[in-house]
Amino acid sequence: METTEAPLPLLDANQRSKSGGGGGGATSAQTLGNIVVSLLGTGALGLPYAFRVSGWLSGSLGLAAAAAVVYYCMLLLIRCRNKLEEGRDKDGAAVQIQTYGDLGAEAFGVPGRCLTEVLVVISYAGTTVSYLFFMGENLSSVFSSYGISPSAFVFALLLPLEAALSFIRSFSVLAPFSILADACNVLAMAIVLAVDVQQLRKPSRKAKRSAFNGAWSLPFAGGVAVFCFEAFGLTLSLEASMAERRKFPWVLLQAFLGTAAAYICFGVFGYLAYGEDTNDIITLNLPSNWLACIVKVGLCIALAFTFPMIIHPVNEIIENKLDSSEWFQKLCQNLPGRNWLGLQAVRLLIVVAVAFLATSVPGFAILISFTGSTVCALLAFVLPATFHLKLLGSSSTPLQRVLDYSILATGLVFAGYSIYSAVSGHSMGFMT
């Protein structure tokens, strides 16, 4: 999911490069760490259920395929930027590509920028909705003896907290929490895997598990897999941050190989441990003990402090549009803080809207699958292939063009089928 100018939590401001040139000051190790940080998210917690839907073998192969295509498409974005920054604009100035929207503008003008930024907003808003949904469900399960609903936790606890955090505009303040959040995510996944292994040792858990549940189940699992690989949103920022940008493809490959292997293990063991009892959020399968409570609360704390980072692209795009509009300027001219107060009010409204959506979605797995197979598929597959064909098609080999068209067609079919399934209600059948 594409973040436009979102700062990277492990990089200082003087390490980031706004465009091209010789790159930033980040080493390969720092960049590798940032890629892994951007890949780890709530999507992994829905993988065991996705493997229940599709079967453990087809789910594993689908996730590996999604990782390979996302990796290739991230490289397409880099090639497009490198080609554009070799030239000059109509005024003779060097072309600078800082965001995904800039690529859209270079490829298709204003409509290209608008489409790209709309998809960015929807995809990141979908991620923040999944965060609130996940936190509400898990907090409700931890305090189940009190009978507090997930919606109550979202509105009474999470909404005020995230509204307050959204007012923080300095990411240096949030950076330590981001690092803590990723440490909590890794630790929690390790604990869940350990519990899964213990479950597999029980005789009652050795029943046959499906390896393949039919072709119609693959789009659902594929959507979850695409949602898991969120790093395509940080492609341009990650590559520009490196001191030796030519090493980026190799560093990116290392991150994808390691993360894909970890995701496959997490999904397979989670499904094999619980079989048809696998919940759409795997943490809800954990036994009711102090260890499970620590995992759930730890993940909620991690997501609570990651939320401002994820909502940042949404805030930034909307604020940039409002800040340059005459009607918003007139609306804010009588306010005490003028534009600043107006923009803060907009941030509050965005968080409120996300909270209402989080209490309305039918389920965690459905949410991340639909988001992954529609807007994420468009951003990760369709747009990179389209931009590459538009900007470098004439200089590409026939094989490259065939590959681009294949990715483009697959992404469109994937998104189209997912929208059809959602409208017709077919995807709801997976929740049974």
C-alpha positions as CSV (number, residue, x, y, z in Angstrom):
1,M,0.0,0.0,0.0
2,E,1.7,3.1,-1.2
3,T,2.8,5.6,1.3
4,T,3.8,8.8,-0.4
5,E,6.1,10.8,1.9
6,A,5.8,8.8,5.1
7,P,9.1,8.8,6.9
8,L,10.8,5.5,7.6
9,P,10.9,4.8,11.3
10,L,14.5,3.6,11.4
11,L,15.9,6.5,9.4
12,D,16.8,10.0,10.5
13,A,15.8,13.0,8.4
14,N,19.4,13.5,7.2
15,Q,19.5,9.9,5.9
16,R,16.5,10.3,3.6
17,S,16.8,11.5,0.1
18,K,13.9,13.3,-1.5
19,S,14.8,12.1,-5.0
20,G,17.3,10.3,-7.1
21,G,20.8,11.5,-7.1
22,G,23.3,9.6,-5.1
23,G,20.7,8.4,-2.6
24,G,20.5,8.8,1.1
25,G,22.8,7.7,3.9
26,A,21.2,4.3,4.8
27,T,23.3,1.2,4.7
28,S,22.1,-2.1,3.2
29,A,21.4,-3.4,6.8
30,Q,19.3,-0.4,7.7
31,T,17.3,-0.7,4.5
32,L,16.8,-4.4,5.1
33,G,15.5,-3.6,8.6
34,N,13.1,-1.0,7.2
35,I,11.8,-3.3,4.5
36,V,11.1,-6.0,7.1
37,V,9.4,-3.5,9.4
38,S,7.1,-2.4,6.5
39,L,6.3,-6.0,5.7
40,L,5.2,-7.2,9.1
41,G,1.6,-6.3,9.9
42,T,-1.8,-7.5,10.9
43,G,-2.3,-9.4,7.6
44,A,-0.1,-12.3,8.9
45,L,-2.6,-12.9,11.7
46,G,-5.2,-13.8,9.1
47,L,-3.0,-16.2,7.2
48,P,-3.9,-19.4,9.1
49,Y,-7.6,-18.8,8.3
50,A,-6.7,-18.0,4.7
51,F,-4.9,-21.4,4.6
52,R,-8.0,-23.0,6.1
53,V,-10.0,-21.6,3.2
54,S,-7.6,-22.5,0.4
55,G,-5.7,-25.5,1.8
56,W,-2.2,-25.4,3.3
57,L,-0.4,-26.3,0.0
58,S,-2.3,-24.0,-2.3
59,G,-2.1,-21.2,0.3
60,S,1.7,-21.6,0.5
61,L,2.2,-21.6,-3.2
62,G,-0.2,-18.7,-3.6
63,L,1.7,-16.7,-1.0
64,A,5.0,-17.4,-2.6
65,A,3.7,-16.4,-6.0
66,A,2.3,-13.2,-4.6
67,A,5.6,-12.4,-3.0
68,A,7.4,-12.9,-6.3
69,V,5.1,-10.7,-8.3
70,V,5.1,-7.9,-5.7
71,Y,8.9,-8.0,-5.7
72,Y,9.0,-7.8,-9.5
73,C,6.5,-4.9,-9.6
74,M,8.5,-3.0,-6.9
75,L,11.5,-3.2,-9.3
76,L,9.3,-1.9,-12.1
77,L,8.6,1.3,-10.1
78,I,12.3,1.8,-9.6
79,R,13.0,1.4,-13.3
80,C,10.3,3.9,-14.1
81,R,11.7,6.5,-11.7
82,N,15.3,6.0,-12.9
83,K,14.3,6.4,-16.5
84,L,12.3,9.6,-15.8
85,E,15.0,11.1,-13.7
86,E,17.5,10.8,-16.6
87,G,15.5,13.4,-18.5
88,R,14.3,17.0,-18.1
89,D,10.8,18.5,-17.9
90,K,9.4,21.1,-20.3
91,D,11.1,23.9,-18.4
92,G,14.5,22.2,-18.5
93,A,14.6,21.3,-14.9
94,A,15.6,17.8,-13.7
95,V,12.7,15.5,-13.2
96,Q,12.2,14.5,-9.5
97,I,10.0,11.6,-8.6
98,Q,9.2,11.5,-4.9
99,T,5.9,9.7,-4.7
100,Y,3.7,7.1,-6.3
101,G,1.4,10.0,-7.3
102,D,4.3,11.6,-9.1
103,L,4.7,8.5,-11.3
104,G,1.0,8.5,-12.0
105,A,1.2,12.1,-13.1
106,E,4.2,11.5,-15.4
107,A,2.4,8.5,-17.0
108,F,-1.1,9.9,-17.3
109,G,-1.2,13.5,-16.1
110,V,-3.7,14.7,-13.6
111,P,-6.0,11.7,-13.9
112,G,-3.1,9.4,-13.3
113,R,-2.1,11.3,-10.1
114,C,-5.8,11.4,-8.9
115,L,-6.3,7.7,-9.4
116,T,-3.1,6.7,-7.7
117,E,-3.7,8.9,-4.7
118,V,-7.3,7.8,-4.3
119,L,-6.1,4.1,-4.3
120,V,-3.4,5.0,-1.7
121,V,-6.0,6.6,0.5
122,I,-8.4,3.7,0.3
123,S,-5.7,1.1,0.8
124,Y,-4.2,2.7,3.9
125,A,-7.6,3.5,5.3
126,G,-8.4,-0.2,4.9
127,T,-5.3,-1.0,6.8
128,T,-6.1,1.3,9.7
129,V,-9.6,-0.2,9.8
130,S,-8.1,-3.6,10.2
131,Y,-5.9,-2.3,13.0
132,L,-8.9,-1.0,15.0
133,F,-11.0,-4.1,14.2
134,F,-8.2,-6.4,15.4
135,M,-7.6,-4.4,18.6
136,G,-11.3,-4.3,19.5
137,E,-11.8,-8.0,19.0
138,N,-8.7,-9.0,21.0
139,L,-9.3,-6.6,23.9
140,S,-12.9,-7.8,24.1
141,S,-11.6,-11.4,24.3
142,V,-9.1,-10.6,27.0
143,F,-11.7,-8.9,29.1
144,S,-14.5,-11.3,28.1
145,S,-15.5,-11.7,31.8
146,Y,-16.7,-8.1,31.8
147,G,-18.9,-8.5,28.8
148,I,-17.5,-5.5,27.0
149,S,-18.1,-5.5,23.2
150,P,-15.4,-4.8,20.6
151,S,-17.3,-1.7,19.5
152,A,-17.2,-0.3,23.0
153,F,-13.4,-0.7,23.1
154,V,-13.1,1.0,19.7
155,F,-15.1,4.0,20.7
156,A,-14.4,4.4,24.4
157,L,-10.7,3.6,24.4
158,L,-9.1,3.4,20.9
159,L,-10.8,6.3,19.3
160,P,-9.7,8.9,21.9
161,L,-6.1,7.4,21.9
162,E,-5.7,7.4,18.1
163,A,-7.3,10.9,17.8
164,A,-4.7,12.2,20.2
165,L,-1.8,10.4,18.5
166,S,-2.9,11.6,15.1
167,F,-2.2,15.2,16.2
168,I,1.5,14.4,16.5
169,R,3.2,15.6,13.3
170,S,6.8,14.7,14.4
171,F,7.7,11.2,13.5
172,S,10.8,11.4,15.5
173,V,8.6,11.3,18.6
174,L,6.8,8.2,17.4
175,A,9.9,6.4,16.1
176,P,10.8,4.6,19.4
177,F,7.2,3.4,19.7
178,S,7.4,2.1,16.1
179,I,10.5,0.0,16.9
180,L,8.8,-1.3,20.1
181,A,5.8,-2.2,18.0
182,D,7.8,-4.3,15.6
183,A,9.6,-6.1,18.4
184,C,6.1,-6.9,20.0
185,N,4.9,-8.2,16.6
186,V,7.9,-10.5,16.2
187,L,7.7,-11.8,19.8
188,A,3.9,-12.4,19.5
189,M,4.3,-14.3,16.3
190,A,7.0,-16.5,17.9
191,I,4.7,-17.2,20.9
192,V,1.8,-18.1,18.6
193,L,4.0,-20.5,16.6
194,A,5.2,-22.1,19.8
195,V,1.6,-22.6,20.9
196,D,0.7,-24.0,17.5
197,V,3.5,-26.6,17.8
198,Q,2.2,-27.7,21.2
199,Q,-1.3,-28.1,19.8
200,L,0.0,-30.3,17.0
201,R,1.4,-32.7,19.6
202,K,-2.1,-33.5,20.9
203,P,-3.6,-36.6,19.4
204,S,-6.9,-34.8,18.8
205,R,-5.1,-32.4,16.5
206,K,-3.8,-35.0,14.0
207,A,-6.9,-35.1,11.9
208,K,-6.4,-34.7,8.1
209,R,-6.0,-31.1,6.9
210,S,-6.9,-30.1,3.3
211,A,-4.0,-29.2,1.0
212,F,-6.3,-27.8,-1.7
213,N,-9.9,-26.7,-1.4
214,G,-10.7,-25.8,-5.0
215,A,-9.9,-23.0,-7.4
216,W,-12.7,-20.8,-6.1
217,S,-11.0,-20.5,-2.7
218,L,-7.8,-19.1,-4.1
219,P,-8.8,-15.5,-4.7
220,F,-9.8,-15.1,-1.0
221,A,-6.4,-16.5,0.2
222,G,-4.6,-14.5,-2.5
223,G,-6.1,-11.3,-1.3
224,V,-4.8,-12.0,2.2
225,A,-1.4,-12.8,0.8
226,V,-1.2,-9.5,-1.2
227,F,-2.4,-7.6,1.9
228,C,0.5,-9.0,3.8
229,F,3.2,-7.5,1.5
230,E,2.6,-3.9,2.3
231,A,6.2,-2.8,1.4
232,F,5.3,-1.9,-2.1
233,G,4.0,1.4,-0.7
234,L,7.5,2.3,0.5
235,T,9.4,1.3,-2.6
236,L,10.5,4.7,-3.8
237,S,11.3,6.0,-0.3
238,L,13.3,2.9,0.6
239,E,15.3,2.9,-2.6
240,A,16.0,6.6,-2.4
241,S,17.2,6.3,1.2
242,M,20.1,4.0,0.3
243,A,23.7,5.3,0.0
244,E,24.3,2.6,-2.6
245,R,21.0,2.5,-4.5
246,R,22.2,-0.2,-7.0
247,K,22.1,-2.7,-4.1
248,F,18.5,-2.2,-3.5
249,P,17.1,-5.1,-5.6
250,W,19.4,-7.6,-3.7
251,V,18.4,-6.2,-0.3
252,L,14.8,-6.3,-1.3
253,L,15.1,-9.9,-2.4
254,Q,16.6,-10.9,0.9
255,A,13.7,-9.3,2.8
256,F,11.1,-10.9,0.6
257,L,12.6,-14.4,0.9
258,G,12.9,-14.3,4.6
259,T,9.5,-12.7,5.2
260,A,7.7,-15.1,2.7
261,A,9.2,-18.1,4.4
262,A,8.1,-16.8,7.9
263,Y,4.6,-16.1,6.6
264,I,4.3,-19.5,5.1
265,C,5.4,-21.2,8.3
266,F,3.0,-19.1,10.3
267,G,0.1,-19.8,8.1
268,V,0.7,-23.5,7.7
269,F,1.4,-24.2,11.4
270,G,-1.6,-22.1,12.5
271,Y,-4.0,-24.0,10.2
272,L,-2.6,-27.4,11.0
273,A,-2.8,-26.7,14.7
274,Y,-6.6,-25.8,14.7
275,G,-8.0,-27.1,11.4
276,E,-11.6,-26.2,10.8
277,D,-11.6,-24.4,14.2
278,T,-9.1,-21.8,13.0
279,N,-10.5,-18.3,13.6
280,D,-10.1,-15.4,11.2
281,I,-7.7,-13.8,13.8
282,I,-5.4,-16.6,14.9
283,T,-4.8,-15.0,18.4
284,L,-8.5,-15.8,19.2
285,N,-7.6,-19.5,19.0
286,L,-5.1,-19.1,21.8
287,P,-6.0,-20.7,25.2
288,S,-7.4,-18.4,27.8
289,N,-4.3,-18.0,30.0
290,W,-1.9,-15.3,31.0
291,L,0.4,-16.0,28.0
292,A,-2.4,-15.5,25.5
293,C,-3.4,-12.3,27.3
294,I,0.2,-11.0,27.0
295,V,0.2,-11.7,23.3
296,K,-3.1,-10.0,22.6
297,V,-2.4,-6.9,24.7
298,G,1.1,-6.7,23.4
299,L,-0.2,-6.7,19.8
300,C,-2.8,-4.1,20.6
301,I,-0.2,-1.8,22.1
302,A,2.0,-2.3,19.1
303,L,-0.8,-1.5,16.6
304,A,-2.0,1.5,18.7
305,F,1.4,3.2,18.3
306,T,1.8,2.0,14.6
307,F,-1.6,3.5,13.7
308,P,-0.3,7.1,13.4
309,M,2.3,6.0,10.9
310,I,-0.2,4.1,8.8
311,I,-2.8,6.9,8.8
312,H,-0.1,9.5,7.8
313,P,-0.4,9.0,4.0
314,V,-4.2,9.5,4.2
315,N,-3.8,12.6,6.3
316,E,-1.1,14.0,4.0
317,I,-2.9,13.5,0.7
318,I,-6.2,14.9,2.0
319,E,-4.5,17.8,3.8
320,N,-2.5,18.8,0.7
321,K,-5.7,18.9,-1.4
322,L,-7.5,20.9,1.2
323,D,-4.6,23.3,1.9
324,S,-4.6,24.3,-1.8
325,S,-8.3,24.7,-2.2
326,E,-10.0,28.1,-2.0
327,W,-13.1,27.0,-0.2
328,F,-11.1,25.4,2.6
329,Q,-9.1,28.6,2.9
330,K,-12.3,30.7,3.2
331,L,-13.7,28.2,5.7
332,C,-10.7,28.4,8.0
333,Q,-10.1,32.2,7.7
334,N,-12.2,33.0,10.8
335,L,-10.8,30.2,13.0
336,P,-8.3,31.1,15.7
337,G,-5.6,28.9,14.3
338,R,-6.8,29.3,10.8
339,N,-5.5,26.4,8.6
340,W,-3.7,24.6,11.4
341,L,-6.9,24.2,13.4
342,G,-8.9,23.3,10.4
343,L,-6.4,20.6,9.4
344,Q,-6.4,19.2,12.9
345,A,-10.2,18.9,12.8
346,V,-9.9,17.0,9.5
347,R,-7.5,14.6,11.1
348,L,-10.0,14.0,13.9
349,L,-12.8,13.4,11.4
350,I,-10.7,10.9,9.5
351,V,-10.0,8.9,12.7
352,V,-13.7,9.0,13.6
353,A,-14.7,7.7,10.1
354,V,-12.1,4.9,10.4
355,A,-13.5,3.9,13.8
356,F,-17.1,3.7,12.4
357,L,-15.9,1.5,9.5
358,A,-14.0,-0.8,11.9
359,T,-17.2,-1.5,13.8
360,S,-19.1,-2.2,10.6
361,V,-16.9,-4.8,8.7
362,P,-18.2,-8.4,8.7
363,G,-14.9,-10.0,9.7
364,F,-11.1,-9.5,9.8
365,A,-10.3,-12.1,7.1
366,I,-12.9,-10.7,4.8
367,L,-11.7,-7.2,5.3
368,I,-8.0,-7.9,4.6
369,S,-8.8,-10.2,1.7
370,F,-11.1,-7.7,0.0
371,T,-8.6,-4.8,0.6
372,G,-5.7,-6.9,-0.6
373,S,-7.4,-8.3,-3.7
374,T,-8.8,-4.9,-4.9
375,V,-7.0,-1.7,-4.1
376,C,-3.8,-3.4,-3.0
377,A,-3.8,-5.5,-6.2
378,L,-4.3,-2.4,-8.3
379,L,-1.5,-0.6,-6.5
380,A,0.9,-3.5,-6.4
381,F,0.2,-5.1,-9.8
382,V,-1.9,-3.1,-12.2
383,L,-0.4,0.4,-11.8
384,P,3.3,-0.7,-11.8
385,A,2.8,-2.8,-14.9
386,T,0.8,0.0,-16.6
387,F,3.3,2.7,-15.7
388,H,6.2,0.5,-17.0
389,L,4.4,-0.1,-20.3
390,K,3.6,3.5,-20.7
391,L,7.0,5.0,-19.8
392,L,9.4,2.2,-20.9
393,G,7.3,0.1,-23.2
394,S,9.1,1.2,-26.4
395,S,12.5,0.2,-24.9
396,S,11.4,-3.1,-23.3
397,T,12.0,-6.5,-24.8
398,P,9.0,-8.5,-26.1
399,L,9.3,-10.8,-23.1
400,Q,9.1,-7.9,-20.7
401,R,6.0,-6.5,-22.4
402,V,4.3,-9.9,-22.3
403,L,5.1,-10.2,-18.6
404,D,3.8,-6.7,-18.0
405,Y,0.5,-7.4,-19.8
406,S,0.1,-10.7,-18.0
407,I,0.5,-9.0,-14.6
408,L,-1.9,-6.2,-15.7
409,A,-4.5,-8.7,-16.8
410,T,-4.2,-10.9,-13.7
411,G,-4.5,-7.9,-11.4
412,L,-7.6,-6.7,-13.1
413,V,-9.2,-10.1,-13.1
414,F,-8.2,-10.6,-9.5
415,A,-9.7,-7.2,-8.4
416,G,-12.8,-7.7,-10.6
417,Y,-13.6,-11.1,-9.2
418,S,-13.2,-9.9,-5.7
419,I,-15.6,-7.0,-6.2
420,Y,-18.1,-9.4,-7.8
421,S,-17.7,-11.9,-4.9
422,A,-18.3,-9.1,-2.3
423,V,-21.3,-7.7,-4.2
424,S,-22.9,-11.1,-4.7
425,G,-22.1,-12.3,-1.1
426,H,-20.0,-15.2,-2.2
427,S,-17.1,-14.2,0.1
428,M,-19.3,-14.4,3.1
429,G,-19.5,-18.2,2.6
430,F,-15.9,-18.5,3.6
431,M,-16.8,-17.5,7.1
432,T,-18.8,-20.6,7.8
